[in-house]
Amino acid sequence: MPSGFHDDPRALLHDLFDAAVRRAQPAVCVPPHLPPPPRGRLLVLGFGKASAEMARVVEQHYGPAVALHGLVVTRYGHAAPCRRIEIVEAAHPVPDAASAAAAARMLQLAEQAGPDDLVLVLVSGGGSSLLVAPGAGLTLADKQALNRALLASGASITEMNTVRRHVSAIKGGRLAAACHPARVLTLLMSDVPRDAPVDIASGPTIADPTDCADALAVIERYRLDVPAAVRRLLESGEGESIKPADPRLHGHEVRLVVTPQQALEAAAEAARARGLAAHILSDSLEGEARDVGKVLAGIARQVALHGQPFAPPCVLLSGGETTVTLRGDVDGAHGRGGRNVEFLLSFTIALEGLAGVHALAADTDGVDGAEPIAGAVSGPDTLARAWACGVPPRQSLDRNDAHGFFGALGDSVVTGPTLTNVNDFRAVLVVDQGARLEQQVMTRPGG
């Protein structure tokens, strides 16, 4: 067996997470995709949690000899130093006035681009909130209410972004249309399952195959309480997005510069370099975070107790984007949480203290939910330590209070802004089959 796993399995899991984040750094993935300077001007537009760092890399790549300018909007605290590209910070996951102001200015800049110009669009996760231009008849307050309803609904990211594209004046290909007749090159850092460009930041430069009827279907499916103006816009058809045949998007080039799969492969390589078998289960797991937690706990248990489908010691890696439906306790109150920690708490409860299994779940941007906490780690002793601290696991899960749970144990993963974003990262380490003899069931009434 490779050495060190029994001594410090959590350090190993942190190392694997760090390897995934390093692979997704803009300095690594952006330069190979940058084109020669255009005959005209180089306009840089960006939005998302990694967009400021992407802009910094672009400035360094072209140097002072190339005339460039631009505007990028990122999350508060995620800025990077740029000299010629203006960096604006705004709110996430619910947009604010800074988001709306940046979007309006970005449309103005796009409309000034000429046929000899190149518009370089830098897109990363979080752009749906950070770049907000209310559609016809809507206000910023309407968009904020809609975002809150979507985030609490349990809808998938594909469903949420289908709605967002049809209530916006900039998403769903509208930004690219505004750039016509300039050449447009969009560089995407994927943070969505299946890497669909139209779903990354709701596709401001991507032709949209969905329509207003699809957006209304999502609202009905989840029985969303949305502002009347949102429903009117969708029912009228005035919110229709830019379609694939639109001539204004002719010649537009789109490149994926990094994907969740590539980040997982980097983590797998780091594990194998230490002599540990690594298996990527999926880069696109979706569904309720607590349900995914139960499923992966079942797989980990099978590995630990039966050596199937993989023999321990090994690490099971996965990514994607789960969802959380806010439930609250009997008083309707909610705790502090995010989808990664909710997954991990459900996973930990399902394993019932099974020996030899450790896990880390974190968001690669450094923020899980609405707090600057990337995620958390757990192990066979997590439930016992929680009970000793007076923190009941099941009640914490029922209240969507996974940040509160892991924070009380000192098990939160805090990285600060990573300046990248390839979505969720999960690593489950199964050390050996000693769990077959050492299994301890940690259950208590009312837990």
C-alpha atoms as one frame of an Amber mdcrd trajectory, in Angstrom:
protein
   0.000   0.000   0.000   1.287   3.516  -0.754   2.623   5.208   2.330   1.105
   8.166   4.120  -2.597   7.580   3.507  -3.299   6.286   6.998  -1.159   9.049
   8.539  -2.777  12.052   6.847  -5.545  11.221   4.369  -6.933  14.746   4.582
  -3.661  16.259   3.433  -3.787  13.968   0.412  -7.324  15.088  -0.424  -6.271
  18.735  -0.163  -3.357  18.021  -2.510  -5.703  16.523  -5.098  -8.024  19.532
  -4.896  -5.047  21.860  -5.311  -3.928  19.924  -8.404  -7.361  20.338  -9.980
  -7.404  24.077  -9.274  -3.882  24.557 -10.670  -4.850  22.885 -13.937  -7.706
  25.346 -14.347  -5.703  28.508 -13.721  -6.102  31.068 -16.542  -2.317  31.405
 -16.796  -2.229  27.735 -17.815  -5.284  27.389 -20.039  -5.834  30.778 -21.715
  -2.558  31.620 -23.605  -2.682  28.645 -26.033  -5.995  29.961 -27.395  -5.110
  33.622 -27.913  -5.024  34.693 -31.601  -2.682  37.153 -33.337  -3.601  40.828
 -32.903  -6.273  42.121 -35.303  -5.814  44.795 -37.976  -8.127  47.041 -36.013
  -8.727  47.344 -32.301  -8.704  44.571 -29.717 -11.703  44.872 -27.410 -11.727
  42.586 -24.353 -15.058  41.884 -22.665 -15.381  39.461 -19.783 -17.723  38.216
 -17.090 -17.517  35.510 -14.462 -15.584  34.626 -11.336 -12.376  33.919 -13.285
 -12.741  36.695 -15.861 -10.497  39.252 -14.137  -7.608  36.807 -13.934  -8.258
  35.819 -17.545  -8.027  39.523 -18.470  -4.736  39.892 -16.600  -3.315  36.948
 -18.558  -4.513  38.517 -21.832  -2.782  41.818 -21.036   0.475  40.057 -20.234
   0.281  37.935 -23.389  -0.108  40.806 -25.849   2.097  43.310 -24.066   2.125
  47.105 -24.484   2.731  46.997 -28.249  -0.856  45.873 -28.903  -3.569  48.477
 -28.441  -6.297  46.912 -26.390  -8.997  48.045 -24.031 -11.997  46.491 -22.414
 -14.331  45.876 -19.520 -14.619  42.847 -17.266 -17.068  42.186 -14.425 -16.245
  39.682 -11.693 -17.426  38.785  -8.219 -16.561  40.999  -5.266 -13.122  39.962
  -4.018 -12.140  38.194  -7.255 -10.469  41.111  -9.038  -6.989  40.923 -10.563
  -4.649  43.844 -11.378  -5.025  45.126 -14.949  -3.756  48.340 -16.540  -5.777
  48.685 -19.733  -8.806  46.510 -19.083 -11.218  47.938 -16.538 -12.235  45.506
 -13.804 -15.635  45.940 -12.143 -16.804  43.915  -9.163 -20.439  42.936  -8.658
 -22.637  40.567  -6.657 -23.103  36.811  -6.931 -25.321  34.763  -6.826 -27.997
  37.491  -6.733 -27.167  40.456  -9.026 -26.896  44.047  -7.854 -26.814  47.519
  -9.410 -23.138  47.109 -10.297 -24.042  44.014 -12.360 -26.648  45.959 -14.323
 -24.411  48.991 -14.860 -21.557  46.817 -16.151 -23.872  45.033 -18.596 -25.199
  48.316 -19.988 -21.674  49.635 -20.535 -20.580  46.358 -22.107 -23.365  46.545
 -24.675 -22.313  50.099 -25.532 -18.707  49.029 -26.074 -19.800  46.089 -28.213
 -21.904  48.311 -30.460 -18.840  50.477 -31.191 -16.797  47.578 -32.626 -16.038
  47.737 -36.356 -15.363  45.169 -39.097 -11.569  45.216 -38.578 -11.830  44.825
 -34.815 -11.574  41.676 -32.716 -13.828  41.305 -29.691 -12.246  38.820 -27.308
 -14.892  37.599 -24.860 -13.683  35.938 -21.648 -16.373  33.831 -20.001 -16.403
  31.817 -16.802 -18.935  30.541 -14.316 -20.952  33.053 -12.351 -21.509  35.313
 -15.333 -25.276  34.770 -15.254 -25.489  36.841 -12.087 -22.572  39.164 -12.719
 -23.806  40.360 -16.122 -27.450  41.406 -15.838 -29.445  43.479 -18.312 -33.189
  43.217 -17.604 -35.308  42.383 -20.635 -38.119  44.579 -21.952 -40.414  45.748
 -19.175 -38.299  44.244 -16.377 -36.442  45.917 -13.532 -33.362  44.885 -11.596
 -35.671  43.995  -8.701 -37.560  41.611 -11.000 -34.307  39.907 -11.992 -33.220
  39.644  -8.344 -36.522  38.042  -7.348 -36.301  35.613 -10.244 -32.734  34.638
  -9.353 -33.673  33.969  -5.735 -36.603  31.804  -6.823 -34.440  29.813  -9.227
 -31.654  29.282  -6.701 -34.074  27.910  -4.091 -36.058  25.741  -6.520 -33.772
  22.762  -7.062 -33.770  23.391 -10.825 -30.690  22.268 -12.750 -28.228  24.819
 -14.102 -29.496  24.074 -17.627 -33.064  24.823 -16.575 -32.113  27.969 -14.683
 -30.128  29.346 -17.594 -32.931  28.568 -20.043 -35.074  31.003 -18.082 -32.320
  33.581 -17.680 -31.597  33.739 -21.411 -35.177  34.780 -22.168 -35.532  37.581
 -19.630 -32.286  39.344 -20.554 -31.155  42.037 -22.956 -27.590  40.657 -23.116
 -27.706  36.863 -22.654 -28.724  34.235 -25.198 -26.442  35.504 -27.977 -27.438
  39.160 -27.671 -23.958  40.399 -26.767 -22.458  38.741 -29.857 -25.190  40.235
 -32.033 -24.345  43.671 -30.630 -20.705  43.183 -31.696 -21.614  42.736 -35.380
 -19.823  43.309 -37.777 -16.672  42.785 -35.686 -15.027  39.386 -35.415 -15.880
  37.678 -32.108 -13.822  35.030 -30.336 -15.257  33.631 -27.108 -12.976  31.779
 -24.675 -14.946  29.663 -22.228 -13.966  28.139 -18.906 -16.631  25.493 -18.434
 -18.392  25.176 -15.102 -21.448  23.288 -16.347 -22.249  19.608 -16.912 -21.582
  18.470 -20.491 -19.715  21.751 -21.190 -22.597  23.223 -23.205 -21.456  26.733
 -24.263 -25.007  28.096 -24.165 -25.206  27.270 -20.448 -21.915  28.866 -19.401
 -22.941  32.249 -17.948 -26.221  31.829 -19.905 -24.427  32.263 -23.234 -24.302
  36.024 -23.972 -22.329  35.290 -27.159 -23.832  31.878 -27.982 -26.811  31.189
 -30.257 -29.699  29.761 -28.244 -31.731  26.773 -29.505 -34.361  27.097 -26.736
 -37.338  29.446 -26.738 -39.688  31.337 -24.433 -41.983  28.307 -24.175 -39.083
  26.289 -22.753 -38.462  28.992 -20.150 -42.137  29.056 -19.166 -42.094  25.268
 -18.829 -39.304  25.504 -16.248 -41.272  28.070 -14.250 -44.353  25.839 -14.295
 -42.382  22.672 -13.539 -41.002  24.101 -10.299 -44.066  26.234  -9.533 -41.892
  29.297  -9.244 -43.353  32.459  -7.769 -41.934  34.953 -10.279 -42.732  38.643
 -10.847 -45.716  39.245 -13.114 -43.503  41.179 -15.537 -41.332  38.079 -16.063
 -44.315  35.957 -16.964 -45.697  38.653 -19.289 -42.391  38.928 -21.152 -42.152
  35.185 -21.704 -45.804  34.734 -22.670 -45.584  37.575 -25.201 -42.569  36.017
 -26.929 -40.723  39.350 -26.754 -38.000  37.690 -24.722 -36.909  35.473 -27.598
 -33.147  34.996 -27.795 -30.745  34.943 -30.764 -31.058  31.750 -32.790 -28.320
  29.697 -34.550 -29.252  30.927 -38.037 -28.885  34.611 -37.151 -26.409  36.146
 -39.670 -24.968  38.470 -37.014 -23.286  35.453 -35.424 -21.739  34.222 -38.676
 -18.024  33.540 -38.257 -18.152  33.751 -34.466 -15.593  31.363 -32.954 -15.998
  29.608 -29.609 -13.230  27.761 -27.750 -13.353  25.808 -24.497 -10.064  26.576
 -22.751 -10.579  24.310 -19.739 -13.230  21.857 -18.574 -14.113  20.034 -15.349
 -12.860  16.792 -16.926  -9.388  18.265 -17.390  -9.284  19.353 -13.751 -10.319
  15.881 -12.612  -7.635  14.332 -14.822  -5.029  16.555 -13.155  -6.183  15.335
  -9.734  -6.053  11.734 -10.955  -2.502  12.217 -12.211  -1.491  13.648  -8.832
  -2.958  10.619  -7.066  -1.268   8.146  -9.389   2.056   9.922  -8.932   1.802
   8.885  -5.294   1.056   5.282  -6.215  -2.679   5.523  -5.585  -5.248   4.197
  -8.055  -7.574   6.966  -9.228 -10.963   6.559 -10.917 -13.013   9.382 -12.447
 -16.662   8.466 -11.977 -18.110  11.431 -13.883 -17.415  15.071 -14.659 -21.117
  15.928 -14.863 -23.039  14.580 -11.868 -26.312  16.426 -11.298 -29.315  16.095
  -9.022 -30.087  16.959  -5.422 -26.818  17.239  -3.504 -28.074  15.076  -0.645
 -29.205  12.360  -3.061 -25.859  12.337  -4.873 -24.239  12.058  -1.445 -26.181
   8.884  -0.690 -25.307   7.351  -4.044 -21.561   8.006  -3.739 -21.652   6.735
  -0.150 -23.094   3.470  -1.467 -20.302   3.190  -4.017 -17.651   3.953  -1.382
 -19.131   1.331   0.911 -19.012  -1.298  -1.843 -15.356  -0.485  -2.513 -14.437
  -0.573   1.171 -16.303  -3.749   2.097 -16.161  -5.803  -1.099 -13.424  -4.337
  -3.309 -15.962  -3.641  -6.042 -15.955  -2.130  -8.607 -12.460  -0.985  -7.588
  -9.965  -2.433  -5.145  -8.746  -0.153  -2.365  -6.661   1.801  -1.750  -8.095
   4.161  -4.347  -9.636   7.561  -4.826 -12.972   8.184  -6.544 -13.188  11.552
  -8.320 -16.226  13.370  -9.650 -17.426  16.800 -10.711 -20.530  18.461 -12.069
 -23.103  20.696 -10.453 -25.640  19.413  -7.977 -28.583  21.431  -6.693 -30.016
  22.233  -3.289 -33.703  22.667  -2.578 -34.038  24.855   0.509 -36.237  23.112
   3.047 -35.662  24.836   6.398 -36.570  23.465   9.813 -39.988  23.381  11.440
 -39.922  27.173  11.787 -39.002  27.646   8.137 -35.507  28.853   9.001 -32.476
  27.920   6.914 -28.887  27.390   7.927 -25.644  28.205   6.142 -24.738  25.921
   3.296 -23.775  25.207  -0.278 -24.218  22.268  -2.601 -20.762  20.776  -1.943
 -21.059  20.740   1.832 -24.657  19.529   1.630 -23.430  16.636  -0.534 -20.646
  15.877   1.939 -22.902  15.942   4.999 -25.387  13.579   3.359 -22.486  11.347
   2.243 -21.059  11.259   5.760 -24.391  10.449   7.407 -25.017   7.625   4.918
 -21.628   6.017   5.654 -22.381   5.856   9.397 -18.746   6.125  10.449 -17.432
   3.469   8.065 -13.718   3.022   8.702 -11.181   3.766   5.998 -13.265   6.274
   3.994 -12.377   9.975   3.798 -13.761  12.647   1.489 -13.404  16.244   0.356
 -16.011  18.246  -1.554 -15.394  21.833  -2.619 -16.157  24.405  -5.270 -13.116
  25.167  -7.402 -13.796  28.915  -7.275 -13.363  28.945  -3.501 -16.995  29.778
  -2.740 -19.628  27.145  -1.953 -23.021  28.780  -1.684 -22.946  32.410  -0.599
 -19.955  32.315   1.766 -16.174  32.424   1.220 -15.871  28.759   2.187 -14.881
  26.378  -0.603 -16.202  23.188   1.000 -15.224  20.688   3.683 -13.561  17.374
   4.524 -14.918  14.373   6.429 -13.734  11.043   7.733 -14.771   8.043   9.816
 -14.705  10.090  13.025 -16.797  13.020  11.771 -20.146  11.867  13.167 -18.673
  10.966  16.565 -16.945  14.354  16.844 -20.168  16.110  15.854 -22.121  14.385
  18.610 -19.384  15.224  21.103 -19.692  18.882  20.091 -23.470  18.834  20.382
 -24.029  19.264  16.619 -26.673  16.752  15.436 -25.893  15.724  11.845 -29.394
  15.019  10.564 -30.836  18.199  11.992 -28.051  20.151  10.311 -28.888  18.516
   6.988 -32.609  19.144   7.440 -31.875  22.845   7.945 -29.456  23.065   4.970
 -26.836  24.020   7.580 -23.819  22.071   6.339 -21.458  25.062   6.632 -22.515
  25.396  10.259 -21.957  21.666  10.804 -18.467  21.406   9.339 -17.447  24.812
  10.686 -18.216  23.684  14.234 -15.836  20.750  13.724 -13.060  22.818  12.162
 -13.427  20.819   8.942 -14.237  23.632   6.507 -11.994  24.113   3.468 -11.172
  27.809   3.082  -8.995  28.828   0.131  -9.964  32.409  -0.642 -10.738  33.291
  -4.279  -8.952  30.793  -6.524  -9.455  33.017  -9.630 -10.746  30.049 -11.599
 -13.964  28.069 -11.813 -14.562  24.561 -13.147 -17.370  23.837 -10.725 -17.637
  21.120  -8.086 -14.791  18.837  -7.071 -15.334  15.669  -5.055 -12.680  13.190
  -3.961 -13.464  10.059  -1.950 -10.445   8.192  -0.575 -10.961   4.550   0.371
  -7.829   3.549   2.234  -8.243  -0.219   2.598 -10.637  -3.050   3.268  -9.982
  -2.974   7.003 -13.378  -1.286   7.132 -14.879  -4.742   6.669 -13.844  -5.579
  10.239 -13.829  -2.101  11.770 -17.196  -0.730  10.692 -18.882   1.289  13.412
 -22.456   2.450  13.123 -22.888   5.958  14.529 -26.634   6.518  14.934 -28.602
   8.177  17.693 -32.295   8.907  18.095 -33.285  12.202  16.488 -29.920  12.501
  14.729
